[in-house]
Amino acid sequence: MRSLSLESYHDICDRDLSFYTWFTAPNDMQIQLGSIYYVPNWKLDGAFEIAEMPAVDATATIWSTEHAHVDDLWNPICCAEGTFISPESGWTRVDSACVMDTYSLTIGVSASSHKAWMAQASHIFASLEIQANRDEYAILQGVRVTMYFPDSPNDLPPGYLFLCPSHQFESHRWYQLPDCPAYWSVNPSGAERLTPEEAAHLGFPDFELYVKIYGLRWMDDMYPGMRQFHATKGYNPDTLDLATDLGYPFYELTCEKDELHTHVRNWKEENEPSASIELLDLTDETSSVVGEENVSVEDGVNELGEAESTQPSPGGMLIIYLQLALIGTCFALTLCGL
């Protein structure tokens, strides 16, 4: 712990100790990419935003088709036969003779929010008095929209499939499904859109959409170890001093603690009647690490081991040792080429 820098620790936690999770979202759901959400039992119908980072920008891919022989591999259709992307409008036109079974578009935010969250998670959790089930809080990193034809589009009449540009799916990092993500037309300009009834009458197949959201999370027992590590380096985990010193952008709370706890309580009463809500007792966890709540960075700049207030508790040491053991195992496997 003496030799491991904060930046290196955050790199390892981001790369080796985080988990990506995919789940299906309702087509009418709106989410803010890059924000921190409470997602109980990973059910989006109970999702609740707790913090956002205004500086994070969203980026999007162009429409792609699924690789015929490799699962979860997508090929951009910009150079596909019979495909044209309008430089003015951004709409993609596909000749009906070249239409594929499935098309997909991905929108996501950069990974800069990961380390910023790790440096501020203790501060956010303390501000909202959250202790239990911290693995149910995650960065909603991106969205994948998939359009597919239930029936294989073979022997289609002359015409064109138009796919909407990616910017219609998001605005200022808020994702939502546009009113018209795709349509058929017999006109190459696409000016005359066929209604679903008109398209079916001419022999064009109907299509369906489904949306998946992916989020990044850490296990609940990761956070006490992270908290202890930051404290051992001389920081009060409940402040923004660490994020300030490392130059990370700040997350901003988007709810009050009472709003969050009311939401959690209502969700658990509806879905888990026997569950209870555990709130954070700042005195027990913080006092063993940094003493008083007003401890500043300057108060903890002494060398490790000289001040009792910067020594991790036995429980925290065990968590840190387990994390470092996992890190060492990952490093050893990498050296062995596994």
QUIZIQUI-V619153 format. One record per helix or strand. SS is the DSSP state (a for helix, b for strand). FROM is the first residue (numbers start at 1). TO is the last residue. If there is no record, write none. Layout:
# QUIZIQUI-V619153
ss:SS from:FROM to:TO
ss:SS from:FROM to:TO
This chain:
# QUIZIQUI-V619153
ss:a from:6 to:16
ss:b from:19 to:25
ss:b from:31 to:32
ss:b from:36 to:38
ss:a from:40 to:42
ss:a from:44 to:46
ss:b from:48 to:52
ss:b from:58 to:60
ss:b from:64 to:66
ss:b from:74 to:76
ss:b from:83 to:85
ss:b from:92 to:95
ss:a from:96 to:98
ss:b from:102 to:109
ss:a from:112 to:127
ss:a from:134 to:136
ss:b from:137 to:148
ss:b from:160 to:163
ss:a from:166 to:169
ss:b from:170 to:171
ss:b from:174 to:175
ss:b from:182 to:185
ss:b from:194 to:194
ss:a from:196 to:202
ss:b from:208 to:217
ss:a from:220 to:232
ss:a from:241 to:246
ss:b from:252 to:253
ss:a from:257 to:271
ss:a from:282 to:290
ss:a from:298 to:300
ss:a from:308 to:310
ss:a from:314 to:335
